[in-house]
Amino acid sequence: MSAKSSKKTTPIALYPTYKALLEFEFTNYPELNHFLSSAPPWYLTHWQWGKSFLLYTGRNKSVHTYDRFRNEIEKFLLWVFFEKKTPVDELRKTDILAYADFCWHPPITWINTSNQQRFFLENGYFTLNEFWRPFKISTPKSQANQQIDKKKYRPSQQTLTSMFTAIIVFYNYLMAEELCYGNPAQLAKKDCKHFITDAQVKEVKRLTTIQWQYVLDTAVKMADEDEKYERNLFVIAALKTLFLRISELSERETWSPVMGHFWQDEDENWWLKVFGKGRKLRDITVPVDFIPFLERYRLSRGLTPLPISHDNNVLVEKIRGQGGMTTRHLRRLVQDVFDKAYEQMRRVEGENKARKLQEATTHWLRHTGASMEIERGRALKDLSEDLGHASMATTDTVYVQSENKQRAESGKQRKVD
């Protein structure tokens, strides 16, 4: 396909959610069925390969990992179908490098500026969302109202790494199933010209001490004035103080966080049992300073001040309906506090000092808490265990910035004259 015609290509979604894929029948997806059945036979074969791989991923990993791999394998197969028009088992290293070039600068018809559903349920059938695209360009929250130029799309180094990781794992799966006899993606990754050797000072996405204080003070004030915001305060305090990922507070298919996951050992130390990345359970130390936030949230719900074993009340409950909250709803609670804290800090401290609160996400609270613990002098091994990192090296790489701070301080003394 020529460059001119490729820009007119409009890709379509290939795979639904993991839950929907478990129950997938082509009769329920007439448009997808028509596309695959009217194409060369190997299209359907490759789609089945992708389906088997994604079901394997969903069974053995997490739903989050399924979503991540679905995004990449779907994108790759769309390129194979619409652009390369060559079966996956016939691709070579140069083809994968060409795919990397494509991902570096995709046609604007493949790019979206917002998250879109892949399929809509209409009259009992799943129809394709014509506005869905495999690539997405976004701007920082602080520039949310500005016009987005799709031509400026460039993937980050992390995005490129994720792309190669997914395709390498996909080929490894196909090799194990004896459907392919080599892994060109593994070879191509070493020669990809878009990778940059990174010797930069790593910027930890975190709040400063004063920014965090504004966030906490804002959340406390909101809860003091209206009891319904006790939930916001509890979530904010838990994410920062217990170094939680937002998913670790949310209701999931395989795990429901409940109050009974807080427990006390024989020395009266408090712990929280968490189901984290890689389907791993870990116990996080709960500091004494966090207990009052747990107590006030429980009292606002009509519960005893502290949980006991087998307390099956959901950890963060919906105000309307039953059960725990999704990650999307939890993010809204946090964002509400961030927005109010930003306005307050901007009025008092000025725009420059408050700006980061416009860009902050829920994950910044985990980074903020961990970074402050490092600065406090806590043992790296203990912090790494609470964070759920597979090794201390990860904690060291992400959070330890003391040497860079010393370098920056000494660098300030340089003179122009």
Sequence and secondary structure as in RCSB ss.txt:
>XXXX:A:sequence
MSAKSSKKTTPIALYPTYKALLEFEFTNYPELNHFLSSAPPWYLTHWQWGKSFLLYTGRNKSVHTYDRFRNEIEK
FLLWVFFEKKTPVDELRKTDILAYADFCWHPPITWINTSNQQRFFLENGYFTLNEFWRPFKISTPKSQANQQIDK
KKYRPSQQTLTSMFTAIIVFYNYLMAEELCYGNPAQLAKKDCKHFITDAQVKEVKRLTTIQWQYVLDTAVKMADE
DEKYERNLFVIAALKTLFLRISELSERETWSPVMGHFWQDEDENWWLKVFGKGRKLRDITVPVDFIPFLERYRLS
RGLTPLPISHDNNVLVEKIRGQGGMTTRHLRRLVQDVFDKAYEQMRRVEGENKARKLQEATTHWLRHTGASMEIE
RGRALKDLSEDLGHASMATTDTVYVQSENKQRAESGKQRKVD
>XXXX:A:secstr
  HHHHTT         HHHHHT  GGG HHHHHHHHTS HHHHHHHHHHHHHHHHHHHHS HHHHHHHHHHHHH
HHHHIIIII S GGG  HHHHHHHHHHHHS  GGGEESS   SEEEETTEEEE TT  SEE    GGGTTS   G
GG    HHHHHHHHHHHHHHHHHHHHTTS S  HHHHHHHH TT     S        HHHHHHHHHHHHHHHHH
 GGGHHHHHHHHHHHHTT  GGGGS BTTB  BGGGEEE TT  EEEEEE GGG EEEEEE GGGHHHHHHHHHH
TT  SS  TT  SBSSB SSSSSB  HHHHHHHHHHHHHHHHHHHHHHH HHHHTHHHH  HHHHHHHHHHHHHH
HT  HHHHHHHHT SSHHHHHHHH  HHHHHHHHHHTT    
